[in-house]
Amino acid sequence: MFQKNSAPDQHFLTQHKGEISFAIALSGLILSSLLISFTPQTYLVFLIIIQTGFEAGTVGGAADWLAVKMIFDEIKIGNVRIVPASGIIPRKQKAIAQAAGKLVADEWLSPQSVKNVLQSVDVAGALADYLEKIKQNGELSGHVSWLIERFTKILEKPAAKEKLAGILNDQITRIQWSRWIGGSITDDRAKKLLDQLVPFFAEKLTELLSTQEAFDLIVEKLSEDKGGLLKQLFFDPVETAEKAILKSIQFLRELQDNPYHPVRLKIDTKSLAWINDLRTDTASAKKLDKLGAEIISELEFTLLAEKVIGRLIEFLHEQSNEKEGLIYRNVSDWVGDVILELRNNSVWQKTVNENVISVIGEVINRNHHLIGAMVEKNLSSLSPEQIKEQFRIRTYNDMQWIRVNGAVAGFAIGIVIGIIRVLLS
């Protein structure tokens, strides 16, 4: 029979083809019925056959019009439905909504069908393309600034300071200073450290002894002990203090300048032995741990956390104003590395694809019932007129072909019946 074009024509004839086909059949029936009384006997047989065809076409077109009409509207006289089962769509709206929801959820968008589609998607490649687009379009700096802003707001909350103070307190109080120092400082590192510390303290002591305050204090201490008569006659505290300071400064400068000074070598030996003792549970280790615990107990971790967070926020503000700052450069380099791995590393590609599909699949399985519920809810929320219009817009053009085919098929069958009737008469 006749079929609709792939691209529906919006011409009047196309829009009203059902009505036109029925009008043609009815007009043909009326005209042929009128002509029978005036037709010569020679052509009467042919006209009877044509009349029978138009009659059957009119009946077929009318029946199919009624069938299509019954799908969308109830056939009523007043409030009484005179045609049973008419108005299928508005009357069965709830059942249609439930069936549509079940069809979409269980068949068209079943978990397995969605999973099959996802498995054919190159998630890693799509992610690499997206990251590349962000970099090329200069959008990465905006994302970095957004992340910095969000992180800064988190740090500015009082809870962040309290949390960091708790972490610092918990972690620092757990430190065994003896084990940490003994395990972290090797003999070579200890020797380098001593080569810096001994000259440093020797220099500071030299500066201290060179002050007038130190000289006056030594003279005062030497003068406190008067001693006997001979000591009072021959002992000069000032001269003794000068000699002692000069000798001490000379000794400290030698200690500072000569890395092989016997005292420095002795200090190195004793210090290395002490560090080695810290690696085991010795008296020195216990004393250091006790000292460390006492120092830690006096620390104000809240103030320390506040200073750390304040400095970090200050750094983040500086970075947010620098479009090519340290954070941006590191993030940009990291994104570039991720793009290369997503494009070239088969292990990355497989891992990303499997993990993303697994996560999406889990979300779909957990919430799959919402798909059917959403379809059912949306259809149920429509008014009868709205749901009729939804179906009419999408199917009425095809429905009219039923009417056209009914009229044409009826006409063809009527012709056959007319021929048989003439032959039998």
Residue, then its C-alpha position, 0 to 999 in steps of 0.5 A: m500500500f501507500q507509504k509516507n515519505s522519509a521527510p514529511d511534507q508539510h503541504f496541505l495535502t500531506q497534512h490532511k491525506g486521511e480526510i482527502s482519501f475519505a472525501i474522494a471515496l465518499s464523493g465517488l460513491i455519491l456520484s456513481s450512485l447518482l449516475i446509475s439512473f442515467t447510465p446506458q445499459t452498456y456501461l451500467v456493469f462497469l459503473i456498478i463495479i466502480q460504485t461497489g469499489f467506492e462503497a467499500g472504500t468509504v466503509g474502509g476509510a470511515a472504519d479506519w477513521l473511527a479506529v484512529k479516533m478511538i485511540f485518542d478520543e472517547i466517542k461520546i454523546g454528551n457524557v455517555r461513551i457510545v463506543p466501548a474502549s474508545g479514548i485508549i490513550p487518556r483512559k489508559q494513561k497510568a498503565i501507559a506510563q507504567a509500561a513505558g517506564k518499565l520498557v525504558a528501564d528494563e529493555w531500552l536502558s537496562p543496566q547491561s545495555v548501558k554497560n555494553v555501550l560504556q565498554s565501547v567508549d574510550v573514556a581515557g581518550a575522551l578524558a585526554d581530549y578534554l584536558e588537552k582542550i582545557k590547556q589549549n583554550g587557556e582554561l586551566s588557569g581558571h580551574v587552578s584559581w577556582l581550586i585555590e579559592r575553594f581550598t583557601k575558604i576551607l583553610e579560613k574556617p576555624a575547624a581547619k585550625e583546630k584540625l591541624a592543631g590536633i594533627l600536629n599535637d598527635q604527630i609531634t608527641r609521638i616522635q621519639w627524638s632519640r630514634w629520629i636523630g640517631g636514625s636520620i643523622t649518619d656519621d658523614r652528615a654528623k661530621k659535616l654538621l659538627d664542622q659547621l656548629v663548632p666554628f659557629f659556637a667558637e665564634k659566638l663565644t669569642e664575640l661574647l668574651s670580647t665584650q666589656e660586660a664579660f670582662d667586668l663580670i670576670v673581674e668581679k668574680l676574681s675580686e670576690d675572693k680576697g685570699g691571704l695577705l700575699k694574694q692581696l699584695f701580688f694578685d691583680p684581678v684586672e690583669t688576670a681577667e685580661k690574660a684569661i680572656l686573651k688566652s680563651i679567645q686565642f684558644l677559640r680562634e684556633l678551635q674555629d680555624n683548625p679542623y684538626h684541632p685536638v679538641r675538635l677531634k675529641i668533640d667529633t668523637k664524643s658527638l658521634a658516639w652520642i649519636n650512635d647511643l641514640r639508636t638504642d635504648t640507652a640512658s642518653a636516648k632516654k634523657l633526650d626523649k624526656l627533654g623533647a617531651e618536656i619541650i613539646s608539652e610547652l608548645e602552643f599547637t593552636l598558635l603554631a597551626e594558626k601561623v602555618i595556615g596563615r602563611l599557607i593562605e598568604f602563599l595561596h593568595e599570591q599564587s592566585n594572582e600569578k597566572e604563571g605561578l608555582i602552583y599553575r606551572n606544577v599543575s600544568d606540567w602534571v596535566g601534560d603528563v596525565i595527557l601523555e599517559l592517557r594517550n600512550n600508556s596502555v596500562w593507564q588506558k585500561t585502568v581508567n576505562e575499567n574504573v570509570i565504567s565500574v563506577i558508572g555501572e555501580v551508580i546505574n545499578r544502584n539508581h536504575h529504578l529511578i529511570g523507570a520511575m522518572v518516565e512514569k512520573n513525567l507521563s503521569s503528570l501530564s493532563p489527558e489533553q497533554i498526553k494526547e497531544q504528545f502522542r498525536i504530534r509523534t504518531y498522527n501523521d502515520m495514523q493518517w496513512i492507516r486511513v488512506n490505506g483503509a480507503v484504498a484497500g477498501f476500494a480495491i476489495g470493493i472492485v473485486i466484490g463488484i466484479i464477483r457480484v456482476l458475474l454472479s448476477 
